[in-house]
Amino acid sequence: MNGTWYCTDCEEEIEKGAIDAHEADDHHVKGFFRPDRLLPGDPELIGAQAGSEGPGGER
């Protein structure tokens, strides 16, 4: 999982190693995470969102 760290007080992205220093200065740090790979979605829902044909060739 990939993580990005952001200090809301400094308004900048920070390295993981700098989290403790920012928090020691009473700064608020947020983490945003994204999986290494995205899992496939439900094909029925993906088709419905794209407006593809339903069962029997209907829209």
C-alpha distance matrix in Angstrom:
0.0 3.8 6.5 10.1 13.0 16.4 19.8 22.0 25.1 24.7 23.3 20.9 17.4 17.1 15.4 13.5 16.8 18.9 17.8 20.5 23.2 22.6 22.7 25.7 27.4 26.8 24.3 21.8 18.2 15.6 11.8 10.1 6.6 5.7 4.3 4.9 8.2 10.3 12.7 16.3 18.4 21.8 24.3 27.0 25.2 24.1 27.8 29.1 27.2 28.3 31.8 32.3 35.2 35.3 37.2 40.5 39.7 39.9 38.0
3.8 0.0 3.8 6.9 10.2 13.6 17.1 19.4 22.5 21.7 20.2 17.6 14.0 13.9 12.4 11.2 14.7 16.5 15.8 18.9 21.1 20.4 20.9 24.1 25.4 25.0 22.2 19.9 16.2 13.8 10.1 8.3 5.6 5.2 6.1 6.3 9.7 11.7 14.8 18.1 20.0 23.6 25.9 28.6 26.6 25.1 28.7 30.0 27.6 28.5 32.2 32.9 36.1 36.5 38.7 42.0 40.9 40.9 38.7
6.5 3.8 0.0 3.8 6.6 10.0 13.4 15.8 18.8 18.3 16.9 14.5 11.0 10.8 9.8 8.5 12.3 13.5 12.4 15.7 17.8 16.8 17.3 20.6 21.7 21.3 18.5 16.2 12.4 10.1 6.5 5.6 4.5 6.5 8.7 9.9 13.1 14.5 17.4 20.7 22.2 25.6 28.1 30.5 28.1 26.9 30.6 31.5 28.9 30.1 33.7 34.8 38.0 38.4 40.7 44.0 42.9 42.7 40.3
10.1 6.9 3.8 0.0 3.8 6.7 10.3 12.7 15.7 14.8 13.3 10.8 7.3 7.8 7.9 7.9 11.7 12.0 11.1 14.8 16.2 14.7 15.8 19.1 19.6 19.3 16.1 14.0 10.4 8.4 5.7 5.2 6.4 8.6 11.7 12.8 15.8 16.8 20.0 23.0 24.1 27.6 29.9 32.2 29.5 28.2 31.8 32.5 29.6 30.7 34.3 35.7 39.0 39.6 42.2 45.5 44.1 43.7 41.1
13.0 10.2 6.6 3.8 0.0 3.8 6.9 9.7 12.4 11.8 10.8 8.7 5.7 5.5 6.5 6.5 9.9 9.2 7.9 11.6 12.9 11.0 12.1 15.5 15.9 15.5 12.4 10.5 6.8 5.8 4.6 6.4 8.9 11.8 14.9 16.3 19.3 20.2 23.2 26.3 27.2 30.5 33.0 35.1 32.2 31.1 34.8 35.2 32.2 33.5 37.0 38.6 42.0 42.5 45.1 48.4 47.1 46.5 43.8
16.4 13.6 10.0 6.7 3.8 0.0 3.8 6.2 9.0 8.5 7.2 5.7 4.2 5.6 8.4 9.4 12.1 10.2 8.9 12.5 12.9 10.1 11.5 14.9 14.5 13.9 10.3 8.5 5.6 5.3 6.4 8.1 11.4 14.3 17.7 19.4 22.1 22.6 25.6 28.4 28.9 32.2 34.6 36.4 33.3 32.2 35.8 35.9 32.7 34.1 37.4 39.4 42.8 43.4 46.2 49.5 48.1 47.2 44.2
19.8 17.1 13.4 10.3 6.9 3.8 0.0 3.8 5.5 5.5 5.6 5.7 6.3 6.6 9.8 10.8 12.5 9.7 8.3 11.2 10.8 7.4 9.0 12.2 11.1 10.5 6.8 5.8 4.4 6.4 9.0 11.4 14.8 17.9 21.3 23.0 25.8 26.3 29.1 32.0 32.3 35.5 38.0 39.6 36.5 35.5 39.1 39.0 35.8 37.3 40.5 42.6 46.1 46.6 49.4 52.7 51.3 50.3 47.3
22.0 19.4 15.8 12.7 9.7 6.2 3.8 0.0 3.8 5.6 4.8 7.0 8.8 10.2 13.5 14.5 16.3 13.4 11.7 14.2 13.8 10.0 10.9 14.0 12.4 10.9 7.2 5.7 6.2 7.3 10.6 12.6 16.3 19.3 22.9 25.0 27.4 27.4 30.1 32.7 32.6 35.6 38.1 39.4 36.0 35.2 38.7 38.2 35.0 36.7 39.7 42.1 45.5 45.9 48.9 52.2 50.8 49.5 46.3
25.1 22.5 18.8 15.7 12.4 9.0 5.5 3.8 0.0 3.8 5.4 8.1 10.7 11.4 14.7 15.9 16.9 13.5 12.3 14.0 12.7 9.0 10.2 12.5 10.0 9.0 5.7 6.3 8.1 10.4 13.8 16.1 19.7 22.9 26.3 28.3 30.9 31.0 33.8 36.4 36.4 39.4 41.9 43.2 39.8 39.0 42.5 42.0 38.7 40.3 43.3 45.8 49.2 49.7 52.6 56.0 54.5 53.2 50.0
24.7 21.7 18.3 14.8 11.8 8.5 5.5 5.6 3.8 0.0 3.8 5.5 8.5 9.3 12.8 14.8 15.6 12.2 12.0 14.1 12.3 9.0 11.5 13.5 10.9 11.2 7.9 9.0 9.5 11.7 14.3 16.4 19.9 22.7 26.1 27.6 30.3 30.8 33.9 36.5 36.8 40.0 42.3 43.8 40.5 39.4 42.8 42.6 39.2 40.5 43.7 46.0 49.5 50.2 53.3 56.5 54.8 53.7 50.5
23.3 20.2 16.9 13.3 10.8 7.2 5.6 4.8 5.4 3.8 0.0 3.8 7.2 9.4 13.2 15.3 16.9 13.9 13.5 16.3 15.1 11.7 13.8 16.5 14.3 13.9 10.3 10.0 9.8 10.8 13.2 14.5 18.0 20.5 24.1 25.7 28.1 28.3 31.4 33.8 33.9 37.1 39.2 40.7 37.4 36.1 39.4 39.2 35.8 37.0 40.1 42.5 46.0 46.9 49.9 53.1 51.4 50.2 46.9
20.9 17.6 14.5 10.8 8.7 5.7 5.7 7.0 8.1 5.5 3.8 0.0 3.8 6.3 10.0 12.6 14.4 11.8 12.0 15.2 14.1 11.3 14.0 16.6 15.0 15.3 11.6 11.3 9.9 10.7 12.1 13.2 16.3 18.6 22.1 23.2 25.8 26.4 29.7 32.2 32.7 36.1 38.1 39.9 36.8 35.3 38.7 38.8 35.4 36.4 39.7 41.8 45.4 46.3 49.3 52.5 50.7 49.8 46.6
17.4 14.0 11.0 7.3 5.7 4.2 6.3 8.8 10.7 8.5 7.2 3.8 0.0 3.8 7.0 9.6 11.9 10.1 10.4 14.0 13.7 11.5 13.9 16.8 16.0 16.3 12.8 12.0 9.4 9.5 9.7 10.6 13.3 15.5 18.8 19.7 22.5 23.4 26.7 29.4 30.2 33.7 35.8 37.8 34.9 33.3 36.7 37.2 33.9 34.8 38.3 40.1 43.7 44.6 47.4 50.6 48.9 48.2 45.3
17.1 13.9 10.8 7.8 5.5 5.6 6.6 10.2 11.4 9.3 9.4 6.3 3.8 0.0 3.8 6.6 8.2 6.4 7.4 10.9 10.5 9.1 11.8 14.3 14.0 14.9 11.8 11.6 8.8 9.8 9.9 11.7 14.0 16.5 19.3 20.0 23.2 24.5 27.8 30.8 31.9 35.4 37.6 39.8 37.0 35.6 39.1 39.6 36.5 37.5 41.0 42.7 46.2 47.0 49.7 52.9 51.4 50.8 48.0
15.4 12.4 9.8 7.9 6.5 8.4 9.8 13.5 14.7 12.8 13.2 10.0 7.0 3.8 0.0 3.8 5.4 5.4 7.1 10.3 10.7 10.5 12.8 15.0 15.6 16.8 14.2 14.0 10.8 11.6 10.6 12.4 13.7 16.0 18.3 18.5 21.9 23.8 26.9 30.1 31.6 35.2 37.5 39.9 37.3 35.9 39.5 40.3 37.4 38.3 41.9 43.2 46.7 47.4 49.9 53.2 51.7 51.4 48.8
13.5 11.2 8.5 7.9 6.5 9.4 10.8 14.5 15.9 14.8 15.3 12.6 9.6 6.6 3.8 0.0 3.8 5.5 5.6 8.6 10.2 10.5 11.8 14.0 15.5 16.3 14.2 13.5 10.2 10.8 9.3 11.6 12.4 15.0 16.9 17.3 20.9 22.8 25.7 29.1 30.6 34.1 36.6 39.0 36.6 35.4 39.1 39.9 37.2 38.3 41.9 43.2 46.4 46.9 49.2 52.6 51.4 51.1 48.6
16.8 14.7 12.3 11.7 9.9 12.1 12.5 16.3 16.9 15.6 16.9 14.4 11.9 8.2 5.4 3.8 0.0 3.8 5.7 7.1 8.2 9.8 11.4 12.6 14.4 16.0 14.5 14.8 12.1 13.6 12.7 15.3 16.1 18.7 20.4 20.6 24.3 26.4 29.2 32.7 34.3 37.7 40.3 42.7 40.3 39.1 42.8 43.7 41.0 42.1 45.7 46.9 50.2 50.6 52.9 56.3 55.2 54.9 52.4
18.9 16.5 13.5 12.0 9.2 10.2 9.7 13.4 13.5 12.2 13.9 11.8 10.1 6.4 5.4 5.5 3.8 0.0 3.8 5.6 5.4 6.4 8.7 10.0 11.1 12.9 11.2 12.1 9.9 12.2 12.4 15.3 17.0 19.9 22.1 22.7 26.3 28.0 30.9 34.3 35.6 39.0 41.5 43.8 41.1 40.0 43.7 44.2 41.4 42.6 46.1 47.6 51.0 51.4 53.9 57.3 56.0 55.6 52.9
17.8 15.8 12.4 11.1 7.9 8.9 8.3 11.7 12.3 12.0 13.5 12.0 10.4 7.4 7.1 5.6 5.7 3.8 0.0 3.8 5.5 5.3 6.1 8.5 10.1 10.8 9.1 9.2 6.9 9.3 9.9 13.3 15.2 18.5 20.8 21.9 25.4 26.8 29.4 32.8 33.8 37.1 39.8 41.9 39.1 38.3 42.0 42.4 39.6 41.1 44.6 46.1 49.4 49.6 52.0 55.5 54.5 53.8 51.2
20.5 18.9 15.7 14.8 11.6 12.5 11.2 14.2 14.0 14.1 16.3 15.2 14.0 10.9 10.3 8.6 7.1 5.6 3.8 0.0 3.8 5.5 5.1 6.0 8.7 9.8 9.6 10.5 9.3 12.2 13.0 16.6 18.3 21.7 23.7 24.9 28.4 29.9 32.3 35.8 36.8 39.9 42.9 44.8 42.1 41.5 45.3 45.6 42.9 44.5 47.9 49.5 52.7 52.8 55.1 58.6 57.7 57.1 54.4
23.2 21.1 17.8 16.2 12.9 12.9 10.8 13.8 12.7 12.3 15.1 14.1 13.7 10.5 10.7 10.2 8.2 5.4 5.5 3.8 0.0 3.8 5.5 5.1 6.5 9.0 8.8 10.9 10.4 13.8 15.1 18.6 20.6 23.9 26.2 27.3 30.8 32.2 34.9 38.3 39.3 42.5 45.3 47.3 44.5 43.7 47.4 47.7 44.8 46.3 49.7 51.4 54.7 55.0 57.4 60.9 59.8 59.1 56.4
22.6 20.4 16.8 14.7 11.0 10.1 7.4 10.0 9.0 9.0 11.7 11.3 11.5 9.1 10.5 10.5 9.8 6.4 5.3 5.5 3.8 0.0 3.8 5.4 5.2 6.7 5.3 7.5 7.4 11.0 13.1 16.5 19.1 22.5 25.2 26.6 29.9 31.0 33.7 36.9 37.6 40.8 43.5 45.3 42.3 41.6 45.2 45.3 42.3 43.9 47.2 49.1 52.4 52.8 55.3 58.8 57.6 56.7 53.9
22.7 20.9 17.3 15.8 12.1 11.5 9.0 10.9 10.2 11.5 13.8 14.0 13.9 11.8 12.8 11.8 11.4 8.7 6.1 5.1 5.5 3.8 0.0 3.8 5.2 4.9 4.9 6.4 7.0 10.6 12.8 16.5 19.0 22.7 25.2 27.0 30.2 31.1 33.5 36.7 37.3 40.2 43.2 44.8 41.8 41.4 45.1 45.0 42.2 44.1 47.3 49.2 52.4 52.4 54.9 58.4 57.5 56.5 53.7
25.7 24.1 20.6 19.1 15.5 14.9 12.2 14.0 12.5 13.5 16.5 16.6 16.8 14.3 15.0 14.0 12.6 10.0 8.5 6.0 5.1 5.4 3.8 0.0 3.8 5.4 7.2 9.8 10.8 14.4 16.5 20.2 22.6 26.2 28.6 30.1 33.5 34.6 36.9 40.3 40.9 43.9 46.9 48.5 45.6 45.2 48.9 48.8 46.0 47.9 51.1 53.0 56.2 56.2 58.7 62.2 61.3 60.3 57.6
27.4 25.4 21.7 19.6 15.9 14.5 11.1 12.4 10.0 10.9 14.3 15.0 16.0 14.0 15.6 15.5 14.4 11.1 10.1 8.7 6.5 5.2 5.2 3.8 0.0 3.9 5.5 9.1 10.9 14.7 17.3 20.8 23.6 27.2 29.9 31.5 34.7 35.6 38.2 41.4 41.9 44.9 47.7 49.3 46.2 45.7 49.3 49.1 46.1 47.9 51.1 53.2 56.4 56.6 59.3 62.8 61.6 60.5 57.6
26.8 25.0 21.3 19.3 15.5 13.9 10.5 10.9 9.0 11.2 13.9 15.3 16.3 14.9 16.8 16.3 16.0 12.9 10.8 9.8 9.0 6.7 4.9 5.4 3.9 0.0 3.8 6.6 9.4 12.9 16.0 19.5 22.5 26.1 29.0 31.0 34.0 34.5 36.9 40.0 40.1 42.9 45.9 47.2 44.1 43.8 47.4 47.0 44.1 46.1 49.1 51.3 54.5 54.5 57.1 60.6 59.6 58.4 55.5
24.3 22.2 18.5 16.1 12.4 10.3 6.8 7.2 5.7 7.9 10.3 11.6 12.8 11.8 14.2 14.2 14.5 11.2 9.1 9.6 8.8 5.3 4.9 7.2 5.5 3.8 0.0 3.8 6.4 10.0 13.2 16.5 19.7 23.2 26.2 28.2 31.2 31.6 34.1 37.1 37.3 40.2 43.1 44.4 41.2 40.7 44.3 44.0 40.9 42.8 45.9 48.1 51.4 51.6 54.3 57.7 56.6 55.4 52.4
21.8 19.9 16.2 14.0 10.5 8.5 5.8 5.7 6.3 9.0 10.0 11.3 12.0 11.6 14.0 13.5 14.8 12.1 9.2 10.5 10.9 7.5 6.4 9.8 9.1 6.6 3.8 0.0 3.8 6.7 10.3 13.4 16.7 20.3 23.4 25.7 28.4 28.6 30.9 33.9 33.9 36.7 39.6 40.9 37.6 37.3 40.9 40.4 37.5 39.5 42.5 44.7 47.9 48.0 50.7 54.2 53.1 51.8 48.9
18.2 16.2 12.4 10.4 6.8 5.6 4.4 6.2 8.1 9.5 9.8 9.9 9.4 8.8 10.8 10.2 12.1 9.9 6.9 9.3 10.4 7.4 7.0 10.8 10.9 9.4 6.4 3.8 0.0 3.8 6.8 10.2 13.3 16.9 19.9 22.0 24.9 25.3 27.8 30.8 31.1 34.1 36.9 38.4 35.4 34.8 38.5 38.3 35.4 37.2 40.4 42.4 45.6 45.8 48.4 51.9 50.8 49.8 46.9
15.6 13.8 10.1 8.4 5.8 5.3 6.4 7.3 10.4 11.7 10.8 10.7 9.5 9.8 11.6 10.8 13.6 12.2 9.3 12.2 13.8 11.0 10.6 14.4 14.7 12.9 10.0 6.7 3.8 0.0 3.8 6.7 10.0 13.6 16.7 19.2 21.7 21.8 24.3 27.2 27.4 30.3 33.2 34.6 31.5 31.0 34.7 34.5 31.6 33.5 36.7 38.7 41.9 42.0 44.6 48.1 47.0 46.0 43.2
11.8 10.1 6.5 5.7 4.6 6.4 9.0 10.6 13.8 14.3 13.2 12.1 9.7 9.9 10.6 9.3 12.7 12.4 9.9 13.0 15.1 13.1 12.8 16.5 17.3 16.0 13.2 10.3 6.8 3.8 0.0 3.8 6.5 10.1 13.1 15.5 18.1 18.5 21.0 24.1 24.6 27.7 30.5 32.3 29.4 28.7 32.5 32.6 29.9 31.6 34.9 36.6 39.8 40.0 42.4 45.9 44.9 44.1 41.4
10.1 8.3 5.6 5.2 6.4 8.1 11.4 12.6 16.1 16.4 14.5 13.2 10.6 11.7 12.4 11.6 15.3 15.3 13.3 16.6 18.6 16.5 16.5 20.2 20.8 19.5 16.5 13.4 10.2 6.7 3.8 0.0 3.8 7.0 10.4 13.0 15.2 15.2 17.8 20.7 21.2 24.4 27.1 28.9 26.0 25.1 28.9 29.1 26.3 27.9 31.3 32.9 36.2 36.4 39.0 42.4 41.3 40.6 37.9
6.6 5.6 4.5 6.4 8.9 11.4 14.8 16.3 19.7 19.9 18.0 16.3 13.3 14.0 13.7 12.4 16.1 17.0 15.2 18.3 20.6 19.1 19.0 22.6 23.6 22.5 19.7 16.7 13.3 10.0 6.5 3.8 0.0 3.8 6.7 9.5 11.7 12.1 14.6 17.8 18.7 22.0 24.7 26.8 24.3 23.3 27.1 27.7 25.2 26.7 30.2 31.4 34.6 34.7 37.0 40.5 39.5 39.1 36.6
5.7 5.2 6.5 8.6 11.8 14.3 17.9 19.3 22.9 22.7 20.5 18.6 15.5 16.5 16.0 15.0 18.7 19.9 18.5 21.7 23.9 22.5 22.7 26.2 27.2 26.1 23.2 20.3 16.9 13.6 10.1 7.0 3.8 0.0 3.8 6.5 8.2 8.5 11.4 14.5 15.7 19.2 21.6 24.1 21.7 20.5 24.2 25.2 22.8 24.0 27.5 28.5 31.6 31.9 34.2 37.6 36.5 36.3 34.0
4.3 6.1 8.7 11.7 14.9 17.7 21.3 22.9 26.3 26.1 24.1 22.1 18.8 19.3 18.3 16.9 20.4 22.1 20.8 23.7 26.2 25.2 25.2 28.6 29.9 29.0 26.2 23.4 19.9 16.7 13.1 10.4 6.7 3.8 0.0 3.8 5.3 6.3 8.8 12.3 14.2 17.7 20.1 22.8 21.0 19.8 23.5 24.8 22.9 24.0 27.5 28.0 30.9 31.1 33.0 36.4 35.5 35.6 33.7
4.9 6.3 9.9 12.8 16.3 19.4 23.0 25.0 28.3 27.6 25.7 23.2 19.7 20.0 18.5 17.3 20.6 22.7 21.9 24.9 27.3 26.6 27.0 30.1 31.5 31.0 28.2 25.7 22.0 19.2 15.5 13.0 9.5 6.5 3.8 0.0 3.8 6.9 9.7 13.0 15.6 19.2 21.1 24.2 22.8 21.1 24.6 26.4 24.6 25.1 28.8 28.9 31.8 32.2 34.0 37.2 36.2 36.7 34.9
8.2 9.7 13.1 15.8 19.3 22.1 25.8 27.4 30.9 30.3 28.1 25.8 22.5 23.2 21.9 20.9 24.3 26.3 25.4 28.4 30.8 29.9 30.2 33.5 34.7 34.0 31.2 28.4 24.9 21.7 18.1 15.2 11.7 8.2 5.3 3.8 0.0 3.8 6.4 9.4 12.3 15.9 17.5 20.8 19.7 17.9 21.2 23.3 21.7 22.1 25.7 25.5 28.3 28.7 30.5 33.6 32.6 33.3 31.6
10.3 11.7 14.5 16.8 20.2 22.6 26.3 27.4 31.0 30.8 28.3 26.4 23.4 24.5 23.8 22.8 26.4 28.0 26.8 29.9 32.2 31.0 31.1 34.6 35.6 34.5 31.6 28.6 25.3 21.8 18.5 15.2 12.1 8.5 6.3 6.9 3.8 0.0 3.8 6.5 8.9 12.5 14.3 17.4 16.0 14.3 17.8 19.7 18.0 18.7 22.2 22.2 25.1 25.4 27.3 30.5 29.5 29.9 28.1
12.7 14.8 17.4 20.0 23.2 25.6 29.1 30.1 33.8 33.9 31.4 29.7 26.7 27.8 26.9 25.7 29.2 30.9 29.4 32.3 34.9 33.7 33.5 36.9 38.2 36.9 34.1 30.9 27.8 24.3 21.0 17.8 14.6 11.4 8.8 9.7 6.4 3.8 0.0 3.8 6.4 9.7 11.8 14.9 14.0 12.8 16.2 18.1 17.1 18.1 21.3 21.0 23.4 23.3 24.8 28.1 27.5 28.0 26.6
16.3 18.1 20.7 23.0 26.3 28.4 32.0 32.7 36.4 36.5 33.8 32.2 29.4 30.8 30.1 29.1 32.7 34.3 32.8 35.8 38.3 36.9 36.7 40.3 41.4 40.0 37.1 33.9 30.8 27.2 24.1 20.7 17.8 14.5 12.3 13.0 9.4 6.5 3.8 0.0 3.8 6.8 8.2 11.6 11.1 9.7 12.7 15.0 14.5 15.1 18.1 17.5 19.8 19.7 21.2 24.4 23.8 24.5 23.1
18.4 20.0 22.2 24.1 27.2 28.9 32.3 32.6 36.4 36.8 33.9 32.7 30.2 31.9 31.6 30.6 34.3 35.6 33.8 36.8 39.3 37.6 37.3 40.9 41.9 40.1 37.3 33.9 31.1 27.4 24.6 21.2 18.7 15.7 14.2 15.6 12.3 8.9 6.4 3.8 0.0 3.8 6.1 8.7 7.6 6.9 10.2 11.9 11.4 12.7 15.5 15.2 17.5 17.1 18.8 22.3 21.7 21.9 20.4
21.8 23.6 25.6 27.6 30.5 32.2 35.5 35.6 39.4 40.0 37.1 36.1 33.7 35.4 35.2 34.1 37.7 39.0 37.1 39.9 42.5 40.8 40.2 43.9 44.9 42.9 40.2 36.7 34.1 30.3 27.7 24.4 22.0 19.2 17.7 19.2 15.9 12.5 9.7 6.8 3.8 0.0 3.8 5.5 5.4 6.2 8.7 10.1 10.8 12.4 14.4 13.8 15.4 14.4 15.7 19.3 19.2 19.3 18.2
24.3 25.9 28.1 29.9 33.0 34.6 38.0 38.1 41.9 42.3 39.2 38.1 35.8 37.6 37.5 36.6 40.3 41.5 39.8 42.9 45.3 43.5 43.2 46.9 47.7 45.9 43.1 39.6 36.9 33.2 30.5 27.1 24.7 21.6 20.1 21.1 17.5 14.3 11.8 8.2 6.1 3.8 0.0 3.8 5.5 5.0 6.0 8.5 9.9 10.5 12.2 10.8 12.2 11.6 13.0 16.3 15.9 16.5 15.6
27.0 28.6 30.5 32.2 35.1 36.4 39.6 39.4 43.2 43.8 40.7 39.9 37.8 39.8 39.9 39.0 42.7 43.8 41.9 44.8 47.3 45.3 44.8 48.5 49.3 47.2 44.4 40.9 38.4 34.6 32.3 28.9 26.8 24.1 22.8 24.2 20.8 17.4 14.9 11.6 8.7 5.5 3.8 0.0 3.8 5.5 5.3 6.3 8.8 10.1 10.7 9.6 10.4 8.9 10.3 14.0 13.9 13.9 13.1
25.2 26.6 28.1 29.5 32.2 33.3 36.5 36.0 39.8 40.5 37.4 36.8 34.9 37.0 37.3 36.6 40.3 41.1 39.1 42.1 44.5 42.3 41.8 45.6 46.2 44.1 41.2 37.6 35.4 31.5 29.4 26.0 24.3 21.7 21.0 22.8 19.7 16.0 14.0 11.1 7.6 5.4 5.5 3.8 0.0 3.8 5.4 5.0 6.2 8.6 9.9 10.1 11.9 10.8 13.1 16.6 16.2 15.5 13.8
24.1 25.1 26.9 28.2 31.1 32.2 35.5 35.2 39.0 39.4 36.1 35.3 33.3 35.6 35.9 35.4 39.1 40.0 38.3 41.5 43.7 41.6 41.4 45.2 45.7 43.8 40.7 37.3 34.8 31.0 28.7 25.1 23.3 20.5 19.8 21.1 17.9 14.3 12.8 9.7 6.9 6.2 5.0 5.5 3.8 0.0 3.8 5.5 5.2 6.2 8.7 8.7 11.3 11.5 14.1 17.4 16.2 15.9 13.9
27.8 28.7 30.6 31.8 34.8 35.8 39.1 38.7 42.5 42.8 39.4 38.7 36.7 39.1 39.5 39.1 42.8 43.7 42.0 45.3 47.4 45.2 45.1 48.9 49.3 47.4 44.3 40.9 38.5 34.7 32.5 28.9 27.1 24.2 23.5 24.6 21.2 17.8 16.2 12.7 10.2 8.7 6.0 5.3 5.4 3.8 0.0 3.8 5.5 5.1 6.2 5.2 7.5 8.1 10.9 13.9 12.4 12.2 10.4
29.1 30.0 31.5 32.5 35.2 35.9 39.0 38.2 42.0 42.6 39.2 38.8 37.2 39.6 40.3 39.9 43.7 44.2 42.4 45.6 47.7 45.3 45.0 48.8 49.1 47.0 44.0 40.4 38.3 34.5 32.6 29.1 27.7 25.2 24.8 26.4 23.3 19.7 18.1 15.0 11.9 10.1 8.5 6.3 5.0 5.5 3.8 0.0 3.8 5.5 5.2 6.1 8.0 7.7 11.0 14.1 12.8 11.5 9.2
27.2 27.6 28.9 29.6 32.2 32.7 35.8 35.0 38.7 39.2 35.8 35.4 33.9 36.5 37.4 37.2 41.0 41.4 39.6 42.9 44.8 42.3 42.2 46.0 46.1 44.1 40.9 37.5 35.4 31.6 29.9 26.3 25.2 22.8 22.9 24.6 21.7 18.0 17.1 14.5 11.4 10.8 9.9 8.8 6.2 5.2 5.5 3.8 0.0 3.8 5.5 7.7 10.7 11.2 14.7 17.6 15.9 14.5 11.6
28.3 28.5 30.1 30.7 33.5 34.1 37.3 36.7 40.3 40.5 37.0 36.4 34.8 37.5 38.3 38.3 42.1 42.6 41.1 44.5 46.3 43.9 44.1 47.9 47.9 46.1 42.8 39.5 37.2 33.5 31.6 27.9 26.7 24.0 24.0 25.1 22.1 18.7 18.1 15.1 12.7 12.4 10.5 10.1 8.6 6.2 5.1 5.5 3.8 0.0 3.8 5.5 9.2 11.0 14.5 16.9 14.5 13.7 10.8
31.8 32.2 33.7 34.3 37.0 37.4 40.5 39.7 43.3 43.7 40.1 39.7 38.3 41.0 41.9 41.9 45.7 46.1 44.6 47.9 49.7 47.2 47.3 51.1 51.1 49.1 45.9 42.5 40.4 36.7 34.9 31.3 30.2 27.5 27.5 28.8 25.7 22.2 21.3 18.1 15.5 14.4 12.2 10.7 9.9 8.7 6.2 5.2 5.5 3.8 0.0 3.8 6.6 8.6 12.4 14.3 11.8 10.4 7.1
32.3 32.9 34.8 35.7 38.6 39.4 42.6 42.1 45.8 46.0 42.5 41.8 40.1 42.7 43.2 43.2 46.9 47.6 46.1 49.5 51.4 49.1 49.2 53.0 53.2 51.3 48.1 44.7 42.4 38.7 36.6 32.9 31.4 28.5 28.0 28.9 25.5 22.2 21.0 17.5 15.2 13.8 10.8 9.6 10.1 8.7 5.2 6.1 7.7 5.5 3.8 0.0 3.7 6.5 9.9 11.7 9.1 8.7 6.6
35.2 36.1 38.0 39.0 42.0 42.8 46.1 45.5 49.2 49.5 46.0 45.4 43.7 46.2 46.7 46.4 50.2 51.0 49.4 52.7 54.7 52.4 52.4 56.2 56.4 54.5 51.4 47.9 45.6 41.9 39.8 36.2 34.6 31.6 30.9 31.8 28.3 25.1 23.4 19.8 17.5 15.4 12.2 10.4 11.9 11.3 7.5 8.0 10.7 9.2 6.6 3.7 0.0 3.8 6.8 8.0 5.4 5.3 4.6
35.3 36.5 38.4 39.6 42.5 43.4 46.6 45.9 49.7 50.2 46.9 46.3 44.6 47.0 47.4 46.9 50.6 51.4 49.6 52.8 55.0 52.8 52.4 56.2 56.6 54.5 51.6 48.0 45.8 42.0 40.0 36.4 34.7 31.9 31.1 32.2 28.7 25.4 23.3 19.7 17.1 14.4 11.6 8.9 10.8 11.5 8.1 7.7 11.2 11.0 8.6 6.5 3.8 0.0 3.8 6.3 5.7 5.1 5.5
37.2 38.7 40.7 42.2 45.1 46.2 49.4 48.9 52.6 53.3 49.9 49.3 47.4 49.7 49.9 49.2 52.9 53.9 52.0 55.1 57.4 55.3 54.9 58.7 59.3 57.1 54.3 50.7 48.4 44.6 42.4 39.0 37.0 34.2 33.0 34.0 30.5 27.3 24.8 21.2 18.8 15.7 13.0 10.3 13.1 14.1 10.9 11.0 14.7 14.5 12.4 9.9 6.8 3.8 0.0 3.8 5.6 6.2 8.4
40.5 42.0 44.0 45.5 48.4 49.5 52.7 52.2 56.0 56.5 53.1 52.5 50.6 52.9 53.2 52.6 56.3 57.3 55.5 58.6 60.9 58.8 58.4 62.2 62.8 60.6 57.7 54.2 51.9 48.1 45.9 42.4 40.5 37.6 36.4 37.2 33.6 30.5 28.1 24.4 22.3 19.3 16.3 14.0 16.6 17.4 13.9 14.1 17.6 16.9 14.3 11.7 8.0 6.3 3.8 0.0 3.8 5.6 9.0
39.7 40.9 42.9 44.1 47.1 48.1 51.3 50.8 54.5 54.8 51.4 50.7 48.9 51.4 51.7 51.4 55.2 56.0 54.5 57.7 59.8 57.6 57.5 61.3 61.6 59.6 56.6 53.1 50.8 47.0 44.9 41.3 39.5 36.5 35.5 36.2 32.6 29.5 27.5 23.8 21.7 19.2 15.9 13.9 16.2 16.2 12.4 12.8 15.9 14.5 11.8 9.1 5.4 5.7 5.6 3.8 0.0 3.8 6.7
39.9 40.9 42.7 43.7 46.5 47.2 50.3 49.5 53.2 53.7 50.2 49.8 48.2 50.8 51.4 51.1 54.9 55.6 53.8 57.1 59.1 56.7 56.5 60.3 60.5 58.4 55.4 51.8 49.8 46.0 44.1 40.6 39.1 36.3 35.6 36.7 33.3 29.9 28.0 24.5 21.9 19.3 16.5 13.9 15.5 15.9 12.2 11.5 14.5 13.7 10.4 8.7 5.3 5.1 6.2 5.6 3.8 0.0 3.8
38.0 38.7 40.3 41.1 43.8 44.2 47.3 46.3 50.0 50.5 46.9 46.6 45.3 48.0 48.8 48.6 52.4 52.9 51.2 54.4 56.4 53.9 53.7 57.6 57.6 55.5 52.4 48.9 46.9 43.2 41.4 37.9 36.6 34.0 33.7 34.9 31.6 28.1 26.6 23.1 20.4 18.2 15.6 13.1 13.8 13.9 10.4 9.2 11.6 10.8 7.1 6.6 4.6 5.5 8.4 9.0 6.7 3.8 0.0
